[in-house]
Amino acid sequence: MDRRATSVGDGEPLARRSEFDFVVAGAGPNGLGIAAYLAKWGFSVCVLEARQEIGGGAENAEPIPGCSIDPHATYLYGAAAPAFEQLQLGKHGFRMAYTKNLAGGITPDGRAFAHGFYNPESRLPETYESLMGRDITALYLEIQEGLRRRARDLLRAVYWTPPYDERWAMGPEDQPVLGVLKDALPVFDASWFGMSLVELTDALGIPDPLKAIALFGSWYNGPHPSWKGMAVPGVACNLLYTYSSGSPVGGMHSLAHALARCALAHGARIYVNAPVTEILVEGGRATGVRAADDAVLEEKTVRARLGVISALHVRQTLLDLVSPRHLAPDLVQNVRDISLKGGSLYVAHLVTSELPRYPDAGEAFEGDRYPSCTVLNASSDVLLEEMRDVYSFRVHPTDPDHYIVPICVHDTYDSTRAPAGLHVLSPIYLQCPPPEDHRDGPDAVNRAKDEILETILGLLERYAPNMTRDKVVASFVNTPRDSEFRNMAFVGGNWYGVRQSEEEWWSRRPLPELARYRTPIEGLYLCNHTSHPGGLCLIAVPYNLMHILIEDIDRVAATTPDWWYPSPWHISDAEGGTA
């Protein structure tokens, strides 16, 4: 990220170098990830970032010195990512802090429970059997064991595999993940592919509060639990934050820096303060980009011999940076019609002098068993009430009994987050309408920022009486509107970048014709969180995109290195029938 015009091997000043094999627009986790892959592969790569800092949604802040929070991405759900092995991120400074005990919850009647997916000793205080009965408990534990046994393969088959092309008209029996599900879960039935997560949990007889935690986890991390056909992605979402979950030591920005170091170590060039203003298209092919007049580059036009990769929002890429004359009118309209009114998060962060103590938790919340995430008001009914407020009434919840919120405590497993004597409760989430869709206007949540925080503090004290206001040393809040201004990629104040709906998810994300990262312009590819699988810091989009580049570009395919291994569940265009 050095802005000085030092020299490359041939004596050409870096700031003047104007031709590379690949040019990447955007230095978030996805842009840095694809730059690292391509640079290690042996290609010359230039990354242009508009902001003063790399990292996109993987950033950190300090509400007070020494206390580190993640305003946007927080848990690293990418433990199954091939990139950690393939890019050897540990050699570039990456260190992971793993959760010791992930999930807990407090029901509306104050009953505390620990739900340790990887800790069989973590049980509800009255045991699973007293809650669900012997038969359902046996089934539930069988499902847990099957998921534990095949977790990495299941996650890689769902997330770290390019989505299929809908033109192939694949049925459930053709889906790549089918074999893993059959092996992992003897109770699996192909009808799951057509279910919503609500329907699946009901069919399996999973009761509250475990049902509420599953639905909550799916809603906050991607596929809405009521969407038809999203039961399997919903199960995978919940598995993401239980499989080797945690966060980079020091915070999410450490992931971005490790990716950047990897890319730089293999010869990539990364420029900040260098916004892209145009993607150049000549003869139907993307040939480079033009940077803003005030960019740090001396040469404002940067050419790409093999491809331009946009790690920017799909609408910005195709509507703002590409001239409409290069795209079919119907595609332009389809991109314009992509809804940005997705789920949005009010995010509170507290620095406290004590950890919350829940009276009914007992030994379940002590020492290494203290959950890194405790969900307050864990109830399916409360979850539905919050959804009603957000989607039907189009307002943020105002009744604390409509709040179902997680209290995350990273410093229980990462001592770098807070100095001795202090704790960082971060993030504390509340779902709100996106700014553009709020009934009372885009600034409504900002106007109610203090009121919402006070309600959260009251709810926390209700269930953890020790958390009186004098225990709160500092607070920091980013509303959906704040997130938009803080991070340009967070359109609508959320990390998905497009609406959460069946029409704009999975193999249809962001549009069916763009789901496999290609655009109609030869040599122009998408590599943004608006692409499959969307949101979260998984390093999945760069890995999946490499499969497509291998298919499309002979020089990439002809130079496949020994360290690369593709997804065994990937279906190429030739195999699918759309080559």
HUFENBEL-V304085 format. One record per helix or strand of 2 or more residues. SS is the DSSP state (h for helix, s for strand). FROM is the first residue (numbers start at 1). TO is the last residue. If there is no record, write none. Layout:
BEGIN
SS&FROM&TO + SS&FROM&TO
END
This chain:
BEGIN
h&14&16 + s&19&25 + h&29&41 + s&45&48 + s&61&64 + s&67&69 + h&83&86 + h&89&92 + s&96&98 + s&103&106 + s&112&115 + h&127&132 + h&134&158 + h&166&168 + h&172&174 + h&178&184 + h&190&194 + h&197&204 + h&210&221 + h&231&240 + s&246&248 + h&253&265 + s&269&271 + s&276&282 + s&285&291 + s&301&310 + h&314&320 + h&324&326 + h&329&336 + s&344&352 + h&362&365 + h&367&369 + s&373&376 + h&380&393 + h&400&402 + s&405&409 + h&410&412 + h&415&417 + s&423&432 + h&435&437 + h&444&447 + h&449&463 + h&469&471 + s&472&478 + h&480&486 + h&491&493 + h&502&504 + h&506&508 + h&512&514 + s&524&526 + h&540&552 + h&554&558 + h&573&576
END
